[in-house]
Amino acid sequence: MLTNETSASPDVGMFSLLAAAELQDHLMTVTNDLERLQRLVDDTGEALSNHFFAASGQIQGLIAQFQEQGEDTRQIDCLNAVMAEITGAITALQFQDMVTQLIAHTSQRLRNCSDQLARDTFGSDEDGEAVVEIAPLRPNPVTQDEMDAGSIELF
């Protein structure tokens, strides 16, 4: 009976190593996906900001021109309303900052889990003990879960 238990032990251990390696691969894949998502969010946020600021500048120029020419106040009021909408859109772009913080935080946590899994499962190799990235100290870098005007918190 001892022989059966002893022979079953390496199979169980081998399965654990394979499962740990597969889990580590999945964690690293997710981390890489989050990094790609981060780049997409950054690029999109920058493009939107550039377009909104350009439109804002053009509208401000039109408002100044209409005021100089003594145009009908209804046209100026209309442009001011459009300007308010653009300002709201620019404010909403601060969502990018929150997304950036959450993605970085999540990536750091996943990398920490992957590193710990590798260190605890595989131990040290010829290079020595595996380096484990430090886990974030705070549980969540962003306390907001909605976007209301005037409620934006940037860090």
Secondary structure, DSSP 8 states (H G I E B T S, - for coil): -HHHHHHHHHHHHHHHHHHHHHHHHHHHHHHHHHHHHHHHHHHHHHHHHHHHHHHHHHHHHHHHHHHHHT--HHHHHHHHHHHHHHHHHHHHTTHHHHHHHHHHHHHHHHHHHHHHHHHHHH--BTTBS-------SSS-S----S--TT-----
